[in-house]
Amino acid sequence: MSGPLYERDNRKKVWRERLFVLEEDNIMGAATHGSTDKHNMVVVASLRNHNIYTAFGDDKTNRGPTPHCILLKPHNSTARREIVALCAPNVDTMTQWLAASTLVKFGPRLKEDYSTMRQKFAAFIKAQESSSLHY
């Protein structure tokens, strides 16, 4: 997944538009403002080390350019300056980024849980069928 998002610069307290790419479990941003070269990217946040939050309409707190914000907060940090704040231009783009990020972050666990549930369900059905044959 890739596309332009607004990022809050925590030092200057301003928002700027950059190209972002979701690659493996990293959200990467263009190293230079205005760059669209996907090979010139830096890691902005590792989803392995960050929790994902939304800030729908939270423009009073973040003063974002749009009300469609995604916050990436490090697991073991309470410092506001370490939160990565991104704003999408519209709600559809925010939903796409959230869905893709959630699948990247939790996909392997979701697949494992689904497989385990299917195995348990199959064993349950087999047990029900074998117990109904005895009557």
C-alpha positions in Angstrom: 0.0 0.0 0.0 1.3 3.5 -0.8 0.0 7.0 -1.1 0.3 10.5 0.2 -0.5 11.2 3.8 0.1 14.2 6.1 2.6 13.7 8.9 3.0 15.9 12.0 6.5 17.1 12.6 6.7 16.9 16.4 9.6 19.4 16.6 8.0 22.2 14.5 4.4 21.3 15.3 3.5 21.5 11.6 1.9 19.1 9.2 3.5 18.2 5.8 2.4 15.9 3.0 4.7 13.0 2.2 4.5 9.8 0.2 4.2 6.8 2.5 4.6 3.1 1.8 3.5 0.1 3.9 6.2 -2.5 3.4 6.5 -5.7 5.4 5.8 -4.4 8.9 7.1 -0.9 8.4 5.5 2.3 7.5 8.0 4.2 5.4 8.0 7.8 4.4 9.8 9.7 1.6 13.1 10.9 2.9 12.8 14.3 1.3 9.7 16.5 1.0 8.1 16.2 -2.4 9.9 13.0 -3.3 7.9 10.3 -5.0 10.8 7.8 -5.4 9.8 4.6 -3.5 13.5 3.7 -3.3 14.3 6.9 -1.2 12.3 5.9 1.9 13.0 5.9 5.6 11.2 3.9 8.3 8.7 6.1 10.1 7.3 3.4 12.4 7.6 -0.3 12.8 4.1 -1.8 13.3 5.8 -4.5 15.4 6.7 -1.8 18.0 3.7 0.5 17.8 0.0 0.4 18.6 -2.4 1.8 16.1 -5.1 4.3 17.1 -7.5 6.5 15.2 -8.2 10.1 16.0 -11.5 10.6 14.1 -12.4 14.3 14.3 -9.6 14.8 16.8 -8.6 18.1 15.2 -8.5 20.0 18.5 -5.8 17.7 20.0 -3.7 17.2 16.9 -4.8 20.2 14.8 -4.5 18.0 11.8 -5.2 19.2 8.2 -8.1 16.7 8.1 -10.1 14.9 10.8 -9.0 11.5 9.5 -5.9 10.8 11.7 -4.0 7.6 12.5 -1.8 7.6 15.6 1.1 5.2 16.0 2.2 5.0 19.6 5.3 3.0 20.7 4.4 0.2 23.1 6.5 1.3 26.1 6.3 5.1 25.8 4.2 7.8 27.3 6.0 10.7 25.6 3.8 12.6 23.2 6.7 13.5 21.0 7.3 9.8 20.1 3.7 9.4 18.7 3.7 9.3 14.9 0.6 11.2 13.7 -0.6 10.7 10.2 -3.7 12.2 8.5 -5.4 10.9 5.4 -7.0 13.2 2.9 -10.4 11.4 3.3 -12.1 8.7 5.3 -11.7 6.0 2.6 -8.0 6.5 2.5 -7.8 6.3 6.3 -9.9 3.1 6.3 -7.6 1.5 3.7 -4.4 2.4 5.7 -6.0 1.1 8.9 -7.1 -2.2 7.3 -3.7 -2.8 5.6 -1.8 -1.9 8.8 -4.0 -4.1 10.9 -3.6 -7.1 8.6 0.2 -6.6 8.5 0.4 -6.3 12.3 -2.1 -9.1 13.2 -2.5 -11.2 10.1 -0.3 -14.1 11.1 -2.0 -14.3 14.5 -5.4 -14.1 12.9 -4.5 -16.9 10.4 -3.2 -19.1 13.3 -6.3 -18.5 15.4 -8.6 -19.2 12.4 -6.8 -22.5 11.7 -7.0 -23.5 15.4 -10.7 -22.7 15.5 -11.3 -24.8 12.3 -9.5 -27.8 13.8 -11.5 -27.6 17.0 -14.7 -27.2 15.1 -13.9 -30.2 12.9 -13.0 -32.3 16.0 -16.3 -31.2 17.6 -18.4 -32.1 14.5 -16.6 -35.5 14.3 -17.3 -36.2 18.0 -21.0 -35.2 17.5 -21.3 -37.5 14.5 -19.7 -40.4 16.2 -21.9 -40.0 19.3 -25.1 -39.8 17.2 -24.2 -43.1 15.5 -24.4 -44.9 18.9 -28.1 -44.2 19.3 
